[in-house]
Amino acid sequence: MNAVCRINKGHPTSMLFNKEITLTCRYSQTYNNMAWILIIFSLFLGVDSTHFNFSVLENMPPGTYLGTVEGVGAGPNDTLPMIHLSPPPIPFTVELRTGGLYSFFGLDREAKSIYKFDVLETIDGVDTLLANVTVHILDVNDNAPVFSRQMYNVSIKEETPVSTDILTLQSTDADEGNKLVYRIVTQPSPFAINSTTGVLSVQQTLKELGYAVQAQVSDGKFQTSAMVYITVIFPDSVVG
C-alpha cells in the first residue's frame, strides 16, 4: 500500500528547498521500517532549521537594516505571524512581513561582540523554530588608548649613560587592530621614547635635578597623555 506524506511549504524542512515536499511512502511488511525512517529523517531536518549570519558596525543608529531572515513573512490572506526572539534580551527586531532584521538600539562591540538567538513562531500556543541567527558586531575606533598609569616616578643617577632605558610606558586600547604610537610632548628633552614599544631612554647628559616629561600615546584618532617625573641623583647629593 502506498501513501502520500506531504510536508507543507511553511514547515522548516520544506524551507530548505523553498517548496512543498511530497514523500511517497510504500507501506508493506517489507518496506514499512524504511518508510518510517524516511519520515523521521525528514522531520529531523525540520528541527535543524536554517542558520543566518549577519554583521553590523557598532554605533550604527537604531533601525539599521542587517539583512533578511528567510522563512519569516505574511501567511495566507496576508496574515502576520507571531514572532519572537529568544533568549531575551535581544537588541534586534524582525519585520513580520518581510523578515527583515533591524537593530533595536545602538550597539557597543566592547560591551558585546556577538549575539546568538533563535527566531520562533508561535502557532496555537506552540513555538516553532524558524531560524538560528548570529550577529557579529564589527569594531569602530571609538575609544582612546589608556596608559596603565597617569603618572610615573623614576630616579636615575646623573652619570647614567646615553641610550640607557629607564622606563617602559604601557598602554591599551579597547578597539581592535589599532597601532599605538608613542611620543614625547615636552620639548626639548634629554629623553627619547620608542614610538612602538613606549620605552623611555636617556639621550643626553643629564644636568638638572629633575625633569617633568609629558608622554603621549595615539591610535591615529585619539590621544592620551601621562606625566613622567624623573629625579636625577648627583654624587654630591648622596648622604653618608
C-alpha positions in Angstrom: 0.0 0.0 0.0 1.3 3.5 -0.9 0.6 6.7 1.0 1.4 10.3 0.2 3.1 12.2 3.1 3.2 15.9 2.5 5.3 18.5 4.3 3.8 21.9 3.7 5.8 24.8 2.4 5.6 26.5 5.8 7.4 23.7 7.5 11.1 24.3 8.2 12.1 21.2 6.2 10.4 22.5 3.0 12.0 25.9 3.6 15.4 24.2 2.9 14.2 23.7 -0.7 11.7 26.6 -0.9 8.9 24.4 -2.0 6.4 21.8 -0.7 7.9 18.4 -0.2 5.9 15.3 -1.1 7.1 11.9 0.1 5.6 8.7 -1.4 5.9 6.0 1.2 5.3 2.3 0.4 3.7 0.7 3.4 4.2 -3.0 3.4 5.6 -5.7 5.6 8.9 -5.4 3.7 9.3 -1.6 3.4 7.4 -0.4 6.5 10.6 0.3 8.5 12.3 2.1 5.6 9.3 4.3 5.1 9.2 5.4 8.7 13.0 6.0 8.7 12.4 8.4 5.8 9.7 10.3 7.6 11.7 10.6 10.8 14.7 11.8 8.9 12.6 14.4 7.2 11.2 15.6 10.5 14.7 15.7 11.9 15.7 18.1 9.1 12.9 20.3 10.2 14.3 20.6 13.7 17.7 21.6 12.2 16.5 25.0 10.9 18.3 27.4 8.7 21.2 29.4 10.2 21.8 33.0 9.3 25.0 35.1 9.8 24.9 38.9 9.8 27.4 41.7 10.6 26.9 45.3 11.6 29.2 48.1 12.7 28.9 49.2 16.3 27.4 52.6 17.0 25.0 52.4 14.0 21.7 54.2 14.6 18.6 52.3 15.8 16.7 50.8 12.9 19.8 49.8 10.9 18.9 47.0 8.4 21.1 43.9 8.7 19.5 41.5 6.2 16.6 39.2 5.8 15.7 36.1 7.8 14.3 33.8 5.2 11.1 31.9 6.1 9.6 34.9 8.0 6.7 36.6 6.3 3.0 37.1 5.9 0.9 34.0 5.5 -2.3 33.2 3.6 -4.7 36.2 3.3 -1.8 38.4 4.4 -2.0 37.2 8.0 1.1 38.2 10.0 2.9 35.5 12.1 3.5 35.8 15.8 7.3 36.0 16.0 9.6 36.4 19.0 13.3 36.2 19.6 14.9 34.0 22.3 16.6 34.2 24.7 15.9 37.8 25.7 17.1 40.5 25.8 17.8 40.8 22.1 18.7 44.2 20.6 17.1 43.3 17.3 13.7 43.1 15.8 12.3 41.1 12.8 9.9 42.8 10.4 6.9 40.4 10.2 6.0 40.9 6.5 9.5 40.7 5.0 11.7 39.0 7.6 14.0 42.0 7.6 16.3 42.1 10.6 16.9 45.6 12.2 18.9 46.8 15.2 16.7 48.0 18.1 19.3 50.4 19.5 23.0 51.4 19.1 25.4 48.5 19.7 28.7 48.6 21.5 31.3 45.9 20.5 33.3 46.5 23.6 30.3 45.5 25.7 29.3 42.5 23.5 30.8 41.5 20.2 28.4 38.6 19.1 24.8 37.8 19.6 23.2 34.4 19.0 19.5 33.9 19.2 16.5 31.9 17.8 13.6 33.2 15.7 10.5 31.4 16.9 6.9 31.5 15.5 4.0 30.8 17.9 1.1 28.9 16.5 -1.8 27.9 18.8 0.5 28.5 21.8 3.3 26.2 20.4 6.7 27.7 19.4 8.2 26.5 16.2 11.9 27.2 15.5 12.3 29.1 12.2 15.9 30.1 12.2 19.1 30.4 14.3 20.7 33.8 13.9 24.3 35.0 14.7 25.1 38.7 14.5 28.7 39.9 14.7 29.3 43.4 15.9 32.2 45.0 13.9 34.7 47.3 15.6 34.8 51.1 15.1 37.7 53.2 16.5 35.6 54.9 19.2 37.9 54.5 22.3 41.0 56.4 23.2 44.1 54.4 24.3 44.8 54.4 28.0 48.1 54.4 29.9 48.5 51.9 32.7 49.2 54.9 34.9 48.6 58.6 34.6 51.8 59.4 36.5 55.2 57.7 36.6 58.1 58.4 39.0 61.6 57.2 38.5 65.0 58.1 39.9 68.3 57.7 38.0 71.9 58.6 38.5 73.4 61.7 36.9 76.1 59.6 35.2 73.6 57.3 33.6 75.0 56.5 30.1 73.2 57.8 27.0 70.9 55.3 25.3 70.1 53.7 28.7 66.5 52.5 29.0 64.9 53.8 32.2 61.2 53.1 32.0 58.6 51.4 29.8 55.2 53.2 29.4 52.4 50.7 28.8 49.0 51.4 27.3 46.0 49.5 26.0 43.2 50.2 23.5 39.8 48.6 23.8 39.4 48.8 20.0 40.7 46.1 17.7 43.8 46.4 15.4 44.9 49.9 16.3 48.6 50.6 16.1 49.6 52.7 19.1 52.3 55.3 18.6 54.2 57.0 21.5 55.9 60.4 21.5 57.3 63.0 24.0 55.3 66.2 24.0 57.7 68.1 26.3 60.5 69.5 24.1 63.4 70.0 24.2 64.1 66.9 26.3 67.2 64.9 27.2 65.0 61.8 26.8 63.5 59.9 23.9 60.7 57.3 23.6 60.5 54.4 21.3 57.4 55.1 19.2 56.4 51.5 19.0 57.4 50.0 22.4 57.0 53.0 24.7 60.5 52.5 26.2 61.8 55.8 27.6 65.6 56.2 27.4 68.3 58.8 28.2 69.6 60.6 25.1 71.7 63.4 26.5 73.9 64.2 29.5 71.7 65.0 32.5 72.3 68.4 34.0 69.1 69.1 36.1 68.0 67.8 39.4 64.7 66.7 37.9 62.6 66.6 34.8 58.9 66.5 34.1 58.2 64.7 30.8 54.8 64.6 29.2 54.4 61.5 27.1 51.6 60.8 24.6 50.1 57.7 23.0 47.9 57.9 19.9 45.8 55.3 18.0 45.7 57.5 14.9 42.4 59.2 16.1 42.6 59.7 19.8 45.5 60.7 22.1 46.1 60.3 25.8 48.9 61.8 27.9 50.7 60.8 31.0 53.4 62.5 33.1 56.8 61.1 33.9 58.7 62.7 36.8 62.4 61.9 36.7 64.6 62.6 39.7 68.3 62.8 38.9 70.7 61.8 41.7 74.0 63.6 41.7 77.1 62.2 43.6 77.2 65.1 46.0 73.5 64.7 46.8 74.1 61.3 48.4 74.4 61.5 52.2 76.8 59.3 54.1 
